[in-house]
Amino acid sequence: MSALAFPANLAPRLLSVVRIVSAYLFLLHGTAKHLGVPFIERMAATPATSLSGIAGWMELIGGTLLLVGLFTRPVAFVLSGLMAFAYFIAHAAKAPLFPLMNGGESAVLFCFIFLYFSVAGAGPWSIDALRSRRDVASSLERAPSA
């Protein structure tokens, strides 16, 4: 094995790490809008029922679920759509093809990272993986022996 080769058996664990870090960064948007932590002046008084406030609730709840890896695929799919919607509502009008110029680069990255999680799943370090292992074990216990 060359020094530059990345061991393939680390890929599932790295998927979990990327999910956890992405979820944490995403969750911070929701906590800033609704809990004031970290305090960001432009997000300080987000009305709970405004478009931004509803997105904040989705960031809080969805970010928490992704962080622990629970219901990862459907949650990630919904959040991917949320980020696509956010990009086109809040950023695209300023410079549609240039996210760096319109401030939408994080929305685009979250959109595609979450879309990937909706297909790839949560990885081994997740509640989804624990539930899957438990389901397999219980089905093996119930299976009739030959």
Secondary structure, DSSP 8 states (H G I E B T S, - for coil): --TT---GGGHHHHHHHHHHHHHHHHHHHHHHHHT--S--GGGTT--TTSHHHHHHHHHHHHHHHHHHTSSHHHHHHHHHHHHHHHIIIIITTT-TT-HHHHT-HHHHHHHHHHHHHHHH---SSSHHHHHHHHHHHHHHHHS---
